[in-house]
Amino acid sequence: MAKSWATLGVDLHLEPAGPGLRRGLTDALRDAVRTGRLAPGTRLPSSRSLAADLGIARNTVADAYADLVAEGWLTARQGSGTRVAERRVVPSAGTVRRPRERGRPEYDLRPGFPDLAAFPRTEWLRAARRALTSAPYEALGYGDPHGRPELRTALAGYLSRVRGVHADPERILVCGGISHGLRILGAVLRARGVGTVAVESYGLRAHWKILHGAGLRTAPLPFDELGTDPGQLVEGWGGVSRSGEGNCGSATPPAERPRAVLLTPAHQFPMGSPLHRDRRAAVVDWARRTGGLVLEDDYDGEFRYDRQPVGALQGLDPDRVVYLGTASKSLAPGLRLGWMVLPPTLVEEAAAAKGGIDTCGALDQLTLAEFLTSGAYDRHVRAARLRYRRRRDALVAALAERAPQVRATGIAAGLHAVLRLPPGTERSVVQAAHWQGLALDGLTRYRHPDALADPLDALVVGYGTPPDHGWSGALDALCATLP
Ligand SMILES: Cc1ncc(COP(=O)(O)O)c(C=O)c1O
């Protein structure tokens, strides 16, 4: 039976008259549906009776109903009246409005996180117990800034076995994640007189900011169908910055030839392709010829699904490449544990830039060392790889069935995919998703402000964050959002 207005339970703050009346009614009803106060399937009063209840013109109600039917919140069928739509729906781009409240999203598909619910608590506790039981007294004092020797030894073995890194413990510096590593390297480079670091056209703004914070400029390399193109670096620097916007608001373009380059060679973040093999060789060759330095961000190198992982670039020339790794994707970002494998000439400068004492907790370092040497890390990564691979497969299958017009790229590895969108639609899709309680990132936020190529419309969809039981709901919400 249709509800009368009195029993509908919808709070209305309508303007007394004028064009605001229809909009106010539409907003109030939409809000009631979105927040669940009007449950799916609820039959609404007829426009005639609602108009009479509210003392407004029937046309105003009919128009508000029609707007909401067009947006997909309501359905109208001959004989069954106007009802709240059964499915989560997405308004068309033109009708997107800001959400009223800024709560936690129901689903979070932003990239950058592993499945935190799958953190191996029991195994970690076991490793922590063993580590603490066998820790020497000295481990509880102020530590050496290089990091615990147990962890550096364990990492050297793991990284050379799994990532092809040339990793002597003496070259390893433990840090609080890759971002901390970049802060240290930024200080070292600046102190050595470097002014500009080449970066990728797509990447993490936070990392560019860290380099800017150290007084360095960032200059984006072109990006084409083969991925990041280091040709400019290799063949001759032509100047890159149009606006300087990417460089802390400075208006002066960076004329200086970069003497370092920050890359994500195994899995370009966020576009997803590995650095083309000719380009890998060319970058290393550039560094050798010019005395340049390559900063290799290997944030998720363990997660490759269709083939063997792409080995680290650092293996090609350990004296010209700094390898940066992290526990943020394989375990959890909250651990704040990362590592750098440095050319010998940089080790002491980097340790000094980190500070006089170790700023990374000794017990967590010892626990990670134990986790690595006991084989628990390998087991955890294997299980996680399988889980993410299944999620990726479910994403690809759902898109093929429910949004075949949307192409997913960068899916061979990692914890995220890039979904290409029709030109001009990214912003409205992200807004509409946000409004539906689905947190999504558009590709634009990862584009360097000075990048020269035309912007692409796309979503960067992380599939690490939702716990397993939330994944199919998150997929439904995503597919409902896609144009
Ligand atoms: C490209 C890239 N590098 C590195 C990281 C990890 O940074 P950190 O080790 O500081 O947590 C991330 C995490 O999102 C990332 O996306």
The ligand as an ORCA input file, in Angstrom:
! r2SCAN-3c Opt
* xyz 0 1
  C      54.014      4.120     -6.039
  C      54.115      3.824     -4.574
  N      55.298      3.797     -4.005
  C      55.446      3.522     -2.695
  C      54.349      3.279     -1.904
  C      54.539      2.917     -0.461
  O      54.986      3.959      0.274
  P      55.377      3.713      1.797
  O      56.399      2.622      1.838
  O      55.917      5.016      2.245
  O      54.137      3.318      2.553
  C      53.091      3.339     -2.447
  C      51.911      3.146     -1.595
  O      50.809      3.458     -1.923
  C      52.971      3.600     -3.825
  O      51.767      3.628     -4.415
*
